[in-house]
Amino acid sequence: GAVVSQHPSWVICKSGTSVKIECRSLDFQATTMFWYRQFPKQSLMLMATSNEGSKATYEQGVEKDKFLINHASLTLSTLTVTSAHPEDSSFYICSASLSTGGRTEAFFGQGTRLTVV
Amino acid sequence: RKEVEQDPGPFNVPEGATVAFNCTYSNSASQSFFWYRQDCRKEPKLLMSVYSSGNEDGRFTAQLNRASQYISLLIRDSKLSDSATYLCVVHNPYNFNKFYFGSGTKLNVKP
């Protein structure tokens, strides 16, 4: 299957600082990537859809000025959590979809565990 | 109404048991369906795609009923290693190619 690499796998930052998370599709081009957040014992919640060369589409309730998404190339999307607060501590996961043979499958990065202290 | 709804968990079963998970989806335009497995503190990994005719992969059988908008996963002869959260996932190519996740069903297989 296709490979999506996410970096860093974990990060601890001070309240008020910004953190950037990278998501790369290693062996395919992804015009669309997705960013999810998962709190403990809850399911993945879609935050935004990242579109190469255009603005991201945010889900209702997600602050676009706080969660900055850049998708400058077909293999890289970044999520920057700006002015992080403890309530932003969560597991952030990216995914990219790949269509083959008429079917579309989602491949996930390894996730980034963010702890804001 | 949520896009995807799953059985509430957790399911606690003994080794060797057969267990079934159910899932319903609300958007009839959905085209592709999957079961993903997520281990604690890890990313989801594809367990199997779900085809209209139903499909089987070893101890796992998935069924899709488009008329009822219903998906199921059957696990036979449960192993301890099957303990995980199982996510029902639905793909809608007409809505920005989004994947919608169910809340997940936790399975605990006990010795």
Interface residues (C-beta under 8 A of the other chain):
Chain A: G1 T32 F34 Y36 Q42 S43 L44 L46 T49 T57 F91 I93 S95 S97 R103 T104 E105 A106 F107 F108 G109 Q110 G111 R113
Chain B: Q31 S32 F34 R41 K42 E43 P44 K45 L46 S49 L87 V89 H91 P93 F96 N97 K98 F99 Y100 F101 G102 S103 G104
